[in-house]
Amino acid sequence: MWWTRSDVVVLCFSLANPNSLRHVKTMWFPEIKHFCPRTPIVLVGCQLDLRYADLDAVNRARRPLAKPIKPSDILPPERGHEVAKELGVPYYETSVVAQFGVKDVFDNAIRAALISRRHLQFWKSHLKRMQRPLLQAPFLPPKPPPPIIRVPEPPADRVWGPAALFRDPLGADVLFQLPGGHRVFAHRVYLATACSKFYDLFALEVGAKEPASRTKSLDGATATGTPAPLRASRSDNPLRPDTRDLSSWGRGFVSLSVEPVRDPATGRERRMAVVRLDERVAPGPFSAVLEYLYTGQLDQARPDLGQVGAIAELLEVFDLRMMVANVLNKESFMNQEITKAFHVRRANRVHECLATGALADVVFCVDDGEVPAHKPLLIAGCDWMLAMFRGAFRESDASEVSLPGTNCACLRAVLEFLYTGVFTPTPDLDAMDLLVLTNRLCLPRLQALTEQYAVDELLRAYVQQVEIDEQVLIYLEMTQFHNAQQLAAWCLHYICTNYNSVCRRFPREMKRMSPENQAHFERHRWPPVWYLKEEDLYLRSKKEREHEERLQRKQHPRRKWCFWRPSPHVS
């Protein structure tokens, strides 16, 4: 054999292949001893990084026909130490990927080779001082990184939204009556938050004192100022009792009234605001104006853009009039800034409606109070709300909806997200209560944002040296129950990477964990069990070797020259 005259033999095996270690004992070691009986042998376990690697990713990266590596194939360090002790050879572990142990193998292989030469070159003093192969300190695997909270993007193909509500009168609370008997249903919150003119229109108090141009008489007025009942005058066009004349209030508007109207979605009658428009408002261009107020978009290919611009000016939708003018002047690029300003203005007005309860058409009764809301905005942002208000449930016509199990802070956070798409935590907001509500309302994006907020709060407390172990244990059970999987994964990672301290402080809580969680802790705890055992073995072996070296130094003291005497002490 070509290695029969070697100075040292490094016998390697794979830590991910039990057969490899078995062959060391049964085949390779006897063969080496047969051909090289005096050559020192060093046993080396390779691929140490597979002990903590993601085996699924490793198997995917291997050749298609390669045998997959199973967790049961990974050999613990004690298996290598047992074989090395049985064979009487030093044992080391290496990993090229982790950059660990390679230098230890070469340095100690050289030591073993030089020590084996002592009986042949006994006169060389440096061989006498050569240390035997050193012990290898155990390899501590890197701390696994925490899982990343991934926030899904808003669904681009959502069926229900402002555009869908423009086409479908579900939850409509405004009826526009156009000349020729045309009727258009709409939602006042979308119109009021998009245009100041419509905001002022719906802010009018129906039944208040009418302008002087519409004659009304006072019956029984007394000198003491006692209010008299109103009655319509006997004019040619008497107004309805709850009708307000708008002919002098704004161009294009005739009157505003509140009347019982048959809901086109449910077929049931309910009171709506009825706005009558004058003859200058054509149905087609008016529909384009409403679509802009809902979506902020203008169909530039319409053949009647001039009429759209005229009606927009008539109804004082000035930003739409500017967009039409830009299109007609072939300056459509300027509409981007107008559209951006439209959405910013709408978001600000929606915030105002949420804060003040203006234009609200439903009130949610929660555990600690009441929160006004707006059905169209809820329908456009949440499938759960859509199902509740669509008509199959009694809540569809109710002005108050009971929502137990939550509080005002959580519900306001949900409403702000549904209205604006933005999550803004407040000091009185409890992340776990909000997670319960987001799971209940089936809002995955808000749930992910809440999970990220909870993680940020825990990390902020951890940096400030506030104990968070108990909070993480509580979060783990709650998040697993309420389907907050990303926060649950983060809690599992925190407990695994702080396993010893958590077990010391909360032993009962850890024992009460579910079998699945306990099995996860055993598999992923850091430092791993095999490292702790290896560290304990290393410290004991190191202490034993130091004890042996002390005894050896006592038995073989350093020799001195025969005629050498220490110099006398000079005082």
QUIGI-V439438 format. One record per helix or strand of 3 or more residues. SS is the DSSP state (2 for helix, 1 for strand). FROM is the first residue (numbers start at 1). TO is the last residue. If there is no record, write none. Layout:
BEGIN
SS FROM TO
SS FROM TO
END
This chain:
BEGIN
1 8 14
2 18 35
1 40 46
2 48 51
2 55 61
2 71 73
2 77 87
1 90 93
2 102 116
2 125 128
2 162 167
1 174 177
2 179 181
1 183 186
2 188 194
2 196 203
1 216 218
1 230 232
1 243 245
1 253 262
1 269 277
2 283 295
2 305 314
2 318 328
2 332 356
1 362 366
1 369 373
2 375 381
2 383 389
2 394 396
1 400 402
2 408 420
2 431 441
2 444 463
2 469 481
2 485 497
2 499 505
2 507 511
2 515 524
2 529 555
END
